[in-house]
Amino acid sequence: GRVWLCGMPNLCSRACLCCGNAEEEREHGGRELRVLSGGGSSTMARGHDDALPRKDYESLNYDQCPNVPYRSMIKKLSEKTFAWQYLVRWVMVGCIGATTGFIAFLIDFIVRWLTDLKFKTVREHLLVWAPEGNLILALLLLAAFNVGFAIVASVLTAIEPVAAGSGIPEIKCYLNGVKVPHVARLRTLVSKAVGVLFSVAGGFFVGKEGPMIHTGAIVGSGLPQFQSIAFRCINFDYKFFRSDRDKRDFVSSGAAAGVAAAFGAPIGGVLFSLEEGSSFWNQALTWRTLFCSMVSTFTLNFFLSGTSKIGWGRLNNPGLIDFGEFECGTGHSCSLWTALDLVIFIAIGVFGGLLGAAFNTLNGILTRYRMSQVQRKGKIVKILEAVLISLVTTSVTFAAFVGMGTCQPYVAPELSQDVQLQNATVSFFCPDGYFNDMATVFFNPQETAIKEFFHQKATFSLATLTCYLVIFFVLACWTYGAGIPSGLFVPCIACGASYGRLVAEILVKVGYLQPSQVYLGTYSLIGAAAFLGGVVRMTISLTVILMESTNNISYGVPIMITLMVAKWIGDLFNEGLYDIHIHLRGIPLLEWEAPDVMHRMTASHIMSTNLKYLFPNTRVRSVVRMLRTTAHRAFPVITKHKRSTHLRELVSPPASRQFADEAMSTSTEYSRVQLRSRVEQDSDEYMALCRAHAMQHAPDLLGLQTSRLTFSMSHSSLISRHNSLVSGLDSVDGDMSSGGSHRHTDDERETVLIFHGMILRHHLVKLLKERLFVNEDDGEGAARLPVLDFEDLMSDYPRFPDIHDISVAEEDKGKLLDLTPYMNSSPYTVSALSPVPYVFNLFRTMGLRHLPVMDSMGQIVGIITRHNLTHSFMERMLHANGLAKD
């Protein structure tokens, strides 16, 4: 969940004290502090990113909580109910696919209508005024359209900021297990879907394909809930899918449906969700996701056929973007590509990776500045930035096609596709039989420009291609990340297609290529793949998406090789653009696996050791204070035992000395971890003091380690040395703590915390809301209390009430809460000596939110959350423990 806040230097030290038992509670002068989270993701980025605004991101509960209400609910379900749920899942993914496809159709239809209206109006005025040399009116008219559309798009994202951008980073984080606020709300869907209409029609160098993926994910999140929080009148009594775990699977299917609708690539959509999105996958989800993608593609095709000239039911329009047919003309003995071309494709991939790395670096710098300067100044400034980008884009492109275009002769069309391409050309300021190559690619939608690069048999001048590449590169880099819905795929494809066509035209000029022998559009396609791969760093899914978009399996090998080369080259300099934006926002994304070097560390090196715990029977006062002074999303439930008594119970004489030695060595390791990391590693100054203190007591630590081997040190001497270390550490804590020092009593040092389970925060709030507590002297009261059923326990999902919305009477604060029916008594746990990669794989694969760390005595010694497993945190721990080697 949220990062464990105990030990943070900017928080009150008293909020970091572990809860005592009911008899040891102390009042805090009647004050109830609401501790706002300052850890977690907000502390992940270091160095130059410290000035960026941060949010504290929570984890999602992808792991089931098998408490008493859940087990009772499962026992009540019959085989028919399970079969019915299985059927409803398939129906729902079909509905998700159909809805996503229909939304894609509406977006495409309205965008085409707005774009045609804009270009038709400007074209008429341009043709009227061009002979007299007055182009000002045409420019003003084009700017008025674009700025007006830009204002609408930016206002919508100002209302719902998460609707800005492509949405792919947010969905990737959601499927990774991070709760991104408002990412799957109905208001976000409306802002995204309507905003992308105007951002694309407004002439921005953006695409609608990325936002379609976000749109599909929102549809997948909302439909299976059978309720609407925005429209409370929509609430069907079907609650089986109201959990983070089920919602995650539907969001995966919705994201895949968005890819399928955008590119007409259902298989690519499944691979996209698997490669870029979901951290947790299974075979059943694969089939459902493929079905959802197929339904989405079919639905979009069906409605597009009705609005085209081919007639209803003729499914010839695979997706929102159509790459056209890659085929040579009749009467030519040309081939799409040859084996010798692979060398050139590899070179294109190399330079594509370099271009992609440069694009990511520039956009990262711009995004960092935008987050630290523009976004802090309010919504008006973000709207004005979008207007500025619109004005600059309009002026530059207008000046380019008016003053820099060259007139190129038409080539006699041979195929029906050639006729369509010739009809799409623009002949501004050119005589009959010629077209303006710059105006053709700038005064048309980006999808049309891409098809011109792919299939236009006429020649594009080198100056036009170079100018288009530079202008598109700069403006697309500036636009992505602004306060408008903006896809990244189409701009990258358009920029890469011009790059590939530029290479092809150069090879024709030098005599290496003959247009009659090799299809020049192949080089444009490879250039598009190289630049797109260099920016987003996708391989498997992008290969299949491009293959499905071209309807040509023969392009599989060159596309795959180009994407791999572009990714390898780009990875030498930076990460993919989506990952850069994720890290700039401080979102604790878990990578696919832990680095091999992390085998040097164990769970004890990275765990949080300052615990906040509860007892099976806890006073209401203690629970309320705990909830109001922490932001933790779950708490360990423990009981206390004397250390010596507990060891005698575990190791009966003459039991194995090896087991006793292991128990003592684990406790010693725990002590060493407490000395090394008393607080979360959020203060570099405090870390330096801790490391200095550790070096000062290095002989003591060495003595502890050697005692493990000789076994000559008695149990009492181990405890004594342990206590001296803790006392020394407390002196450091007392100097750094704002609330003064806290000394452990002898009883606390001799105490073992026996772990019994975990209880979630919203379950505790629910118990307080329902007043499920009894008087301490009422021996039979707990037995008479009803146990909430699972539906009542989860009735407030997904927006559980806050503890500050719950009123607890003063006379009730002395009563007791029985937590045992509601805690998860069998959570996943790891040993303190488990290697970090093992811990990482367990946490990520099972979709965990909290992972308790145990020693050999059954004592909980720490907690691992998502924050502890991020690469940045593990690398800091590696250096802090002196385990990093050059």
SULLIN-V315047 format. One record per residue. PSI is psi as a letter, one per 30 degrees, with the letter a starting at -180 (none if undefined). NEAR is the number of other ideal C-beta (glycine too) atoms within 8 Angstrom. Layout:
# SULLIN-V315047
PSI:NEAR, PSI:NEAR
This chain:
# SULLIN-V315047
b:11, l:14, k:13, k:13, f:17, k:12, f:9, k:13, f:10, g:4, l:10, k:9, f:12, f:7, f:12, g:11, k:7, k:7, k:11, a:7, l:8, e:11, f:5, g:6, k:10, k:5, k:5, h:9, g:4, f:5, k:5, j:9, k:9, j:7, j:11, k:5, k:11, g:11, b:14, b:12, f:14, f:11, g:12, e:13, k:12, l:6, b:5, f:5, g:10, f:7, f:5, k:11, k:7, l:9, l:9, j:13, k:13, l:9, l:13, l:12, i:10, f:12, k:11, l:5, j:9, i:8, a:12, e:8, e:14, e:11, e:9, e:11, e:11, e:7, e:6, f:6, k:7, l:6, e:5, e:6, e:8, e:9, e:8, e:8, e:9, e:8, e:8, e:10, e:10, e:10, e:8, e:12, e:15, e:11, e:9, e:19, e:18, e:11, e:10, e:19, e:17, e:11, e:12, e:16, e:12, e:9, e:14, e:12, e:9, e:9, e:13, e:9, e:8, e:12, e:11, e:8, e:8, e:13, e:10, e:8, e:10, e:12, e:9, e:8, e:11, e:11, f:7, e:6, f:12, e:11, f:4, f:5, g:6, j:6, g:11, e:6, e:9, e:13, e:11, e:8, e:11, e:13, e:12, e:8, e:13, e:15, e:13, e:9, e:15, e:17, e:11, e:11, e:18, e:16, e:9, e:15, f:16, e:10, e:7, j:12, e:7, f:11, f:12, l:11, a:11, f:13, f:17, e:12, e:14, e:12, e:15, e:13, e:13, e:15, f:14, f:10, g:12, k:14, j:8, k:11, k:6, g:9, f:12, h:11, l:10, e:11, e:10, e:14, e:12, e:9, e:14, e:16, e:13, e:10, e:16, f:17, e:13, f:14, e:15, e:12, f:11, g:14, g:12, l:14, i:10, l:17, l:13, g:15, e:14, e:16, f:16, e:18, e:17, e:16, e:16, e:18, e:16, e:16, e:15, e:18, e:13, e:11, e:11, f:12, f:10, h:9, l:8, k:11, e:6, e:7, j:6, f:7, f:5, j:7, j:8, k:6, i:5, j:7, g:8, f:7, g:13, i:11, l:9, e:9, e:11, e:11, e:15, e:15, e:10, e:16, e:15, e:16, e:18, e:17, e:19, e:18, e:20, e:18, e:20, e:18, e:17, e:16, f:15, h:15, i:15, e:14, e:10, e:16, e:19, e:13, e:12, e:16, e:16, e:11, e:10, f:10, d:12, k:10, f:9, k:9, l:7, l:6, e:5, e:6, e:12, e:11, e:8, e:13, e:15, e:12, e:12, e:17, e:18, e:11, e:14, e:21, e:16, e:10, e:15, e:18, e:13, e:11, e:11, e:11, e:15, f:8, f:6, l:9, f:3, f:6, l:8, k:6, f:6, j:7, i:8, g:8, j:11, e:12, a:14, e:13, k:13, j:10, f:11, a:8, k:7, j:15, k:7, l:7, l:10, k:5, g:4, k:8, h:4, l:11, l:8, e:12, l:12, l:6, e:4, f:6, f:11, e:11, e:7, e:11, e:13, e:11, e:8, e:16, e:19, e:11, e:10, e:20, e:17, e:11, e:13, e:17, e:14, e:8, e:15, e:16, e:10, e:9, e:13, e:12, e:8, e:11, e:12, e:12, e:9, e:12, e:12, f:10, e:8, e:10, f:9, f:7, g:7, l:6, e:6, e:7, e:9, e:15, e:13, e:8, e:13, e:15, e:12, e:8, e:14, e:16, e:11, e:9, e:14, e:14, e:10, e:10, e:12, e:12, e:9, e:14, f:14, e:11, f:5, f:10, l:14, l:9, k:11, k:12, k:7, l:10, k:7, k:4, k:8, f:7, l:10, e:5, e:9, e:13, e:9, e:8, e:13, e:10, f:6, f:11, l:12, k:11, h:10, k:12, g:8, k:8, l:5, k:4, g:5, l:11, l:14, j:17, e:14, e:14, e:14, e:14, f:13, e:11, h:11, l:12, l:7, e:11, e:10, e:9, e:14, e:15, e:14, e:14, e:15, e:13, f:12, k:10, f:8, l:10, k:6, k:12, l:9, e:10, e:8, e:14, e:13, e:9, e:11, e:13, e:12, e:8, e:11, e:13, e:11, e:8, e:13, e:14, e:11, e:9, e:15, k:14, f:11, l:14, h:11, l:15, k:18, j:18, l:15, f:15, e:12, e:15, e:16, e:14, e:13, e:15, e:13, e:15, e:16, e:16, e:17, e:17, e:15, e:13, e:12, e:12, e:13, e:9, e:11, e:13, e:7, f:6, g:5, e:5, k:10, j:6, f:9, f:6, e:9, k:13, j:11, f:13, f:10, e:14, e:14, e:15, e:17, e:15, e:18, e:17, e:17, e:22, e:18, e:14, e:21, f:17, e:14, f:12, h:13, k:13, d:12, e:8, e:14, e:14, e:12, e:12, e:15, e:13, e:13, e:14, e:14, f:10, h:8, j:8, f:5, f:7, g:15, e:9, e:8, e:13, e:14, e:10, e:12, e:17, e:16, e:11, e:14, e:18, e:14, e:9, e:15, e:18, f:9, f:6, e:8, a:9, l:9, l:11, e:14, e:11, e:11, e:14, e:12, e:12, e:12, e:13, f:10, g:15, k:12, i:12, k:12, k:12, a:6, e:2, l:7, k:12, l:7, e:6, f:7, f:13, f:8, f:6, l:13, l:10, e:15, f:14, f:12, f:13, l:14, k:13, f:11, j:12, k:13, j:11, l:12, l:13, l:12, e:10, j:9, k:13, k:12, e:15, e:9, e:12, e:13, e:13, e:10, e:12, e:11, f:11, g:10, l:10, g:9, k:11, f:11, l:11, k:12, k:14, k:15, l:12, l:8, k:8, l:9, k:8, e:10, e:8, e:8, e:12, e:12, e:8, e:6, e:9, j:10, k:5, k:4, i:2, l:8, k:6, f:7, e:6, e:11, e:11, e:10, e:9, e:14, e:11, e:9, e:15, e:13, e:14, e:13, e:14, e:12, e:12, e:15, e:12, e:15, e:11, i:11, f:11, l:14, l:14, h:10, f:9, j:10, e:5, e:6, e:10, e:10, e:8, e:11, e:14, e:10, e:8, e:12, e:11, e:7, e:6, g:11, e:8, e:6, e:10, e:12, e:8, e:9, e:14, e:9, f:8, f:14, e:11, e:6, f:7, g:8, f:4, k:8, l:5, e:8, e:6, e:9, e:14, e:11, e:8, e:13, e:13, e:11, e:9, e:15, e:13, e:10, e:11, e:12, e:12, e:9, e:12, e:12, e:10, e:8, f:10, k:10, f:5, g:6, l:6, l:9, k:10, k:6, k:9, l:6, e:6, e:6, e:7, f:11, g:9, k:10, k:10, j:12, k:12, k:13, f:10, a:11, k:12, k:13, l:11, e:11, f:9, e:12, e:14, e:14, e:14, e:13, e:15, e:8, f:8, h:6, i:9, l:11, l:11, k:8, e:8, g:4, j:8, e:4, g:6, e:9, e:10, f:5, f:6, k:9, k:4, k:8, k:12, l:9, e:10, e:8, e:10, e:11, g:10, f:6, g:8, k:8, g:6, i:6, k:9, l:11, l:7, f:10, f:6, f:5, k:10, k:3, k:9, l:6, e:5, f:5, f:10, f:11, f:9, l:11, k:13, k:14, j:12, f:15, e:9, f:9, f:12, l:13, j:11, f:9, h:5, l:11, k:8, l:9, l:14, l:11, f:17, g:8, k:10, k:9, e:15, e:11, e:9, e:15, e:13, e:10, e:12, e:13, e:11, e:8, f:10, h:13, l:10, e:14, k:12, j:14, k:14, k:15, l:13, a:13, f:9, g:11, g:8, k:11, k:14, f:13, l:15, k:13, k:16, a:15, e:13, e:12, f:11, g:15, k:12, e:8, e:9, e:13, e:16, e:9, e:9, e:13, e:13, e:9, f:11, g:9, g:5, f:9, k:8, k:3, none:2
